[in-house]
Amino acid sequence: MSELDFASFLNNETEVKNTGLRVTVLGGGSFGTAMANTTVRNGCDTMIWIRDEATAKEINETHINKRYLPDFTLEKELKAVSDIEVAVRDRDIILVAIPSHSFREVLRQIQPYISSQAVVSLTKGIEADTFSFMSDIIQEELPEVPFGVLSGPNLAKEIVAGQPAGTVIASDSELVRNAVQHALHSALFRVFASDDVNGVELGGALKNIYAVAMGMAAAFGVGENTKSMILTRALAEMSRFAVELGANPLTFLGLSGVGDLFATCNSPLSRNYQVGYSLGKGKTLEQATTELGQTAEGINTIIQVRTRSEALGVYMPITCALYEIIFKGAPVNSIAFSMMKNGHRSDVEFILPHQQ
Amino acid sequence: MSELDFASFLNNETEVKNTGLRVTVLGGGSFGTAMANTTVRNGCDTMIWIRDEATAKEINETHINKRYLPDFTLEKELKAVSDIEVAVRDRDIILVAIPSHSFREVLRQIQPYISSQAVVSLTKGIEADTFSFMSDIIQEELPEVPFGVLSGPNLAKEIVAGQPAGTVIASDSELVRNAVQHALHSALFRVFASDDVNGVELGGALKNIYAVAMGMAAAFGVGENTKSMILTRALAEMSRFAVELGANPLTFLGLSGVGDLFATCNSPLSRNYQVGYSLGKGKTLEQATTELGQTAEGINTIIQVRTRSEALGVYMPITCALYEIIFKGAPVNSIAFSMMKNGHRSDVEFILPHQQ
């Protein structure tokens, strides 16, 4: 993938690290596996919990996660376990890389074994029905635990290929931030700190909406001016929504905000972008989903965020326009034009409020 | 360019406008011409000042700016003049679209004819030697005048092709902001307001530096994770520099900040990106410039901003690294790696300060 082998360059001068941290990653998807491998390289004593015993055994024998990262050999010291008590008891950091629909259930499973471990979510998304973010779920299920969330533009395949990447650890606890930086930070995977948990989490949860919008715009052959306007109006409504939930708008200047949004909107092969493109070409959601062979996550996010923004009274024109197009059959062009007819507005409303 | 004809769709329902505003654009380059044409469409009485009399005459006869926008027919009501007194006296708004190296000289020429006109810069850049921004020059040469700056991701060719675009008018004066919005705002060219003149101007002035960096990274075949990290670290150092000069970091969330940066970094055909690509492939600046056939503006900006950032004591690692590579012959990869080895940092330092 890279014409320059970043990883081998660095290996020549990497000092031997031994952080002494005991880290467990819950979940054996591509990102969880990549993070587990990164902590091993940083000298942590690392386990990865994988529910299926046969898969855990296979990883321990072959050092390959055949299903999610088939082309990559993991560090030999990475130990896969399927016993959740072994995975969680007496560890320092639990990194939770479990899909949002099972996130709560897994936290309930580990609750008996939690003493002073820090629990950090690696999962982006919103729990269906409850509109809970992963940090909400941690606080509800494990109320005493020190916690954090990790989010950023982090395609797992690029990380394991040795491409430089950055991410954000957000936590109110400086101890948690420092521990996660020690466990994960390296020259090739840089971990930046924030204390804005809500803001960092919202970037990762909302971005897929705007990948749908960008794909839709691409179907109309728009140029760079238009794409930039969509990107910044997306940031405007994301940060407006986030501020209502207690976040700092400046967080959206960082990796978890505009960084992740940029990566997502710049990935024409992503499902969200592709479903937007098909919708822009006049197809129905059903047709677009059939062509794609699976559901795009952004569609569910649109439904959830529209409902929540209406309840909160937050103006989110892009999200609402996408909802009208997808679920009410509104024509794309007339919706786009009606949005463009909005009157004089402020560029960044946290500096200069909109005129009434 | 567009598969959907935005302009003709809107023409069907455009109300007749007559703002009564008397607008003059100084300078007949592509962006100045596009803006002059936009104000005519908005019902302004508009002149465009072009120094060369023959060119002005040709535009009045053919309604085409042959040199800069040869494929586009201008509104017939747009009047080109080459007498600067006629162009400036008794007008409401003077939009200055003159290259940065002649900007001051033209303001000196118009000074005798200025009474209560608002003067608005359309020019992005920094005056050589003085490190003055266009708003500095306006305040120095026309100290009494109400003024503003316009900046955003605004490729002139896309604007005249009827592609939707947005821009920012920044001024301390609400009257100036409102007048410029009336003169220029439409469904296809949306003008957002800000009162952060320094911040808006700096986005347009600094962005070219990072297009060089992005082109250089592309030469190494980096993926989306790395590009996103470069984009957000660019925003971090741009906003750090801007805050030192009195700007609000939140401005960089808007069109003139990340919007323009996104458009610039996403334009692989731009001179700045291409010179960066050649440098990344191991060529010298001389070789890269020869291949390109002209100088990339970002190179001069790197020299200016590095000098200024050292004087101000502002940490700008990307700008300084580019300087080392281009002018000191430092190898790209070792510079990149030394940057990546920086320790634990904050994601957005205006929220959480860096640890010492």
Interface residues (C-beta under 8 A of the other chain):
Chain A: M1 S2 E3 L4 F6 F9 L10 G152 P153 N154 L155 E158 I159 A161 Q163 P164 A165 G166 V168 N178 Q181 H185 A187 L188 R190 V191 F192 A193 S194 D195 D196 V200 A219 F220 G221 V222 G223 E224 N225 T226 K227 S228 M229 L231 T232 R233 L235 A236 S239 N248 P249 L250 T251 F252 L253 G254 L255 S256 V258 G259 D260 F262 A263 N266 S267 N333 A336 F337 M340 K341 N342 G343 H344 R345 S346 D347 V348 F350 I351 L352 Q355
Chain B: M1 S2 E3 L4 F6 F9 L10 G152 P153 N154 L155 E158 I159 A161 Q163 P164 A165 G166 V168 N178 Q181 H185 A187 L188 R190 V191 F192 A193 S194 D195 D196 V200 A219 F220 G221 V222 G223 E224 N225 T226 K227 S228 M229 L231 T232 R233 L235 A236 S239 N248 P249 L250 T251 F252 L253 G254 L255 S256 V258 G259 D260 F262 A263 N266 S267 N333 A336 F337 M340 K341 N342 G343 H344 R345 S346 D347 V348 F350 I351 L352 Q355
